[in-house]
Amino acid sequence: MNEFNQMVQNLAETYGKNPDEFINVLENLFKILPDKKGGLFLDTGIVLFNFSYFRLALVVWNKALEYYIDI
């Protein structure tokens, strides 16, 4: 398992019951340009889906769509 996948899984275990806090932590964890955040959230959602965090994956994908719409 790569470092990114492990980090996402750890965050999901910690903040899985509070999706808003998960999103907030993820937004502040990486210092990337807003036009790249959609891709980050898309990739994060895929990792969450693969680890069976389905509801959290949907919330993260929704956030990815919000970033893509704003581009």
C-alpha positions as CSV (number, residue, x, y, z in Angstrom):
1,M,0.0,0.0,0.0
2,N,1.4,3.4,-0.9
3,E,1.8,6.3,1.5
4,F,-1.2,8.3,0.1
5,N,-3.6,5.3,0.4
6,Q,-2.4,4.7,4.0
7,M,-2.9,8.3,4.9
8,V,-6.4,8.4,3.4
9,Q,-7.3,5.2,5.3
10,N,-6.0,6.6,8.6
11,L,-8.0,9.8,8.1
12,A,-11.1,7.8,7.2
13,E,-10.7,5.7,10.4
14,T,-10.3,8.9,12.5
15,Y,-12.9,11.2,10.8
16,G,-15.2,8.6,9.1
17,K,-18.2,9.5,11.2
18,N,-17.8,13.2,10.6
19,P,-17.5,13.8,6.8
20,D,-17.4,17.6,7.1
21,E,-14.3,17.4,9.4
22,F,-12.7,14.8,7.0
23,I,-13.2,17.3,4.1
24,N,-11.8,20.1,6.2
25,V,-8.7,18.1,7.2
26,L,-8.1,17.0,3.7
27,E,-8.4,20.6,2.3
28,N,-5.9,21.9,4.8
29,L,-3.5,18.9,4.7
30,F,-2.3,19.5,1.1
31,K,-1.1,22.9,0.0
32,I,-2.2,22.7,-3.6
33,L,-3.8,25.1,-6.0
34,P,-7.6,25.2,-6.0
35,D,-7.7,24.1,-9.6
36,K,-5.9,20.9,-8.6
37,K,-8.1,20.1,-5.6
38,G,-10.8,18.5,-7.7
39,G,-8.3,15.8,-8.8
40,L,-7.1,15.3,-5.2
41,F,-10.7,14.7,-4.0
42,L,-11.4,12.4,-7.0
43,D,-8.4,10.3,-6.2
44,T,-9.2,10.3,-2.5
45,G,-12.7,9.1,-3.3
46,I,-11.4,6.2,-5.3
47,V,-9.1,5.2,-2.4
48,L,-12.1,5.4,0.1
49,F,-14.2,3.4,-2.3
50,N,-11.5,0.7,-2.6
51,F,-11.4,0.5,1.2
52,S,-15.2,0.2,1.5
53,Y,-15.8,3.7,2.9
54,F,-18.6,4.2,0.4
55,R,-20.6,7.0,2.1
56,L,-17.4,9.0,2.7
57,A,-16.3,8.4,-0.9
58,L,-19.6,9.9,-2.1
59,V,-19.1,13.0,0.1
60,V,-15.6,13.4,-1.2
61,W,-16.6,12.9,-4.8
62,N,-19.3,15.5,-4.4
63,K,-16.6,17.9,-3.1
64,A,-14.5,17.0,-6.2
65,L,-17.4,18.0,-8.4
66,E,-17.8,21.3,-6.6
67,Y,-14.2,22.1,-7.4
68,Y,-14.5,21.0,-11.0
69,I,-17.6,23.2,-11.4
70,D,-15.7,26.2,-10.1
71,I,-12.8,25.8,-12.5
